[in-house]
Amino acid sequence: MKSFFITFRSITYAQRCERVFTAAGIRCHMRRAPRWMEERGCGYGVEAKLGELNEGLQILRKEEIPFRKSYLLYPDGVVEELRYDLS
């Protein structure tokens, strides 16, 4: 099953994301990011099912929770950075 992973600049933002996602019914979990994803971030992120991505991004915008980057995670271990316009 595909999932997405969003990285944050602080553990506090990752914790806030996990709380608001859970409150909205998005099943997710906060976890440590691989070292290569950390680049100027805190090294934590939130992972959830790919089908929840659009709702998750809308929630982050509404709650004004800034994030660094987001990634698509494939079951075979391939990782793809997602790029989109949030304006």
C-alpha positions in Angstrom: 0.0 0.0 0.0 1.3 3.5 -0.9 1.6 6.1 1.8 2.9 9.6 2.2 5.4 11.1 4.6 5.6 14.8 5.5 8.7 16.3 7.2 8.7 19.2 9.5 11.2 21.8 10.8 10.5 20.9 14.4 9.2 18.0 16.4 6.5 20.3 17.8 5.1 20.8 14.3 5.2 17.0 13.7 3.3 16.5 16.9 0.7 19.1 16.0 0.2 17.5 12.6 -0.3 14.1 14.2 -2.9 15.6 16.6 -4.9 17.4 14.0 -4.8 14.5 11.5 -6.0 12.1 14.3 -8.8 14.5 15.3 -9.9 14.7 11.6 -10.0 10.9 11.4 -6.8 10.4 9.4 -4.9 7.4 10.8 -1.2 8.4 10.9 1.9 8.0 13.0 4.8 10.3 13.7 8.2 8.7 13.2 11.9 9.6 12.7 12.8 10.6 9.2 15.7 8.8 7.4 18.9 10.8 7.7 18.9 11.8 4.1 15.5 13.5 4.5 16.5 15.6 7.5 18.3 18.4 5.6 17.7 21.4 8.0 14.7 19.8 9.6 14.2 18.2 12.9 14.3 14.7 11.6 10.6 13.8 12.3 7.6 13.5 10.1 4.1 12.0 9.9 3.1 9.1 7.7 -0.4 8.2 6.5 -2.2 6.4 3.7 -1.8 8.0 0.3 -5.6 8.4 -0.1 -5.6 10.9 2.8 -2.9 13.2 1.2 -5.3 15.9 -0.2 -7.3 16.1 3.0 -4.1 16.2 5.1 -2.6 19.1 3.1 -5.9 21.0 3.4 -5.8 20.5 7.2 -2.1 21.7 7.4 -3.0 24.8 5.5 -6.1 25.5 7.6 -4.2 25.0 10.9 -1.2 26.9 9.6 1.2 24.1 10.3 4.3 24.6 8.1 6.1 21.6 6.7 9.3 21.0 4.8 8.7 18.4 2.2 6.4 15.5 1.4 7.2 12.1 -0.1 5.4 9.2 -1.7 6.4 5.9 -0.2 6.0 2.8 -2.3 5.7 -0.7 -0.8 9.0 -1.8 -2.5 11.0 0.9 -0.6 11.1 3.5 -3.5 10.7 7.1 -2.3 9.5 9.9 -4.5 9.5 13.6 -3.5 6.1 15.2 -4.2 5.9 18.7 -5.6 2.8 20.8 -5.8 1.6 24.3 -5.7 -0.1 25.2 -2.4 -1.2 28.7 -3.4 
